[in-house]
Amino acid sequence: MTREERIQQSETRIFKAVFPSTTNHYDTLFGGTAMQLMDEVAFITATRYSRQKMVTVSSDRIDFKKAIPAGTIIELVGKVSYLGHTSLKVKVDIYIEQMYCDGREKAVSGDFTFVAIDENKLPVKIE
């Protein structure tokens, strides 16, 4: 399988409903909750690509372009954007969909870096 085919096959998409229990006093999704969901999608994407033990080592940048209101559906999309010797980067985007209307828009995007580790938690080559 080529590198590009592996990247395509490891792309991860998760949908969530935004319930009031995950929102702040402005009735929008907590930023920390968005970051937690993004890190989870990034981890799944990195693991699906490498099929190795992966750990998050950094979140390079997270841009909150639009508030995510309660009562919406969000889609998180993770895709490998860079491959190194022992590390890789995953770009995660969050899209908002209204429950009862067509269309969607990008709300948040961020980059997460992962390192492959062995049983001693030392970096290893990504196969």
N, C-alpha and C positions, 0 to 999 in steps of 0.2 A: 504494500500500500504506500502511495506517495505521501509526502509531508502534507500537501494541500488536502488530500483525501482524509487524512487523519484529523486535520484541523476542522474540516467540514463535519466529520462524524462525531467529533467531540463537542460541537456547538450545543449549548444547553439552554433550554427555554422553560421557565417556570411561571405559572400564573398564580396570582393571589388576589383575594378580595380584601379591600382596605376597610376593616371594621373599626368602630369607635374605640375599642380597647387598645388599638395601636396608634391612636392619634393624640396630638397635643391640645392645648387650650384654644388653638386656632382652627381645630377640626381638620388638621392635615397630618399626614404620616410623620412620626418622629424621624428626624434625620438619622439618629442612631439605629433605629429599626431598619431604615433603608440601607444603611451601611452593613448591618448584620446580614440582611438578605443578599446583598451584593457579594459579600465575602463568601457566603455559602454557595452561591451560584458559581463564583470564580473557582472555589475549591473543587466543586463537582466537575467543572470543565477541565481544570488542570489534571485531575485524577483520571478522567475519561480519556484525555489525550495520552498521558504517560503510562497509565496503569501501574503507577509506583506510589509510594508514600510521599505526600506533598505537604508542605507547611507554608503558611502565609508569612512572608518576610517584610512586605510593605504594601501600603496603598499609596500610590504615587500622587494621584490627584482625583478628587471627587467634586464634580460640578453639579450643583443643584440649580437647574435652570427654571424649574416650575414646581410649585407646591403640589403635593399629591393629596387631593381631598378624600375624606371618608366617603364611602359609598361608591368608590370606583374600583375597577379591575386594573391590576398592574401586571405587566409582563416583564420579566427580567431575562435578558439575553446575554449569555457569556460566550466569548469566542477568543481563542488563542491569538494573540497579536504579535508575539515575539518569542523566539526560541533561542536559548543560550545553551551552554554546555551542561550546567546543572540547574539552570533556572528557566522559567518561562513567565510571560506576562499574559494576563487575561483582561480583555476589555469587557466591561459589563455596562449595559444600558438598561434603564427602566423606562418603559412606555406606559402612559395612562390611557385607559379606555373608559368612556362613560358606559354605564351598564345598559342604558336604553337608547343609545345613539351610535351611529357608525363613526368610524374614524378613530385615530389615536395620535398621540404626540409624545415626543421624547421629553422626559422630565429630569432625569439624572443620568450621568455617565461617570465612569471611573475606571482606573487601571489598578490591577493587583498583581504583585510579583510573588511567585512561589518557587521554592527550592525542593528538589527531590532529595530524600534522605534515606539512609540505610537503617538497620536495626539499632545502631549506636547513635542515631540522630545526627550523623555526619553527612555532608553533601555528597551526592553520587551523580554520575552522568545520567542524563535523560536518554533512555534507549530509543 
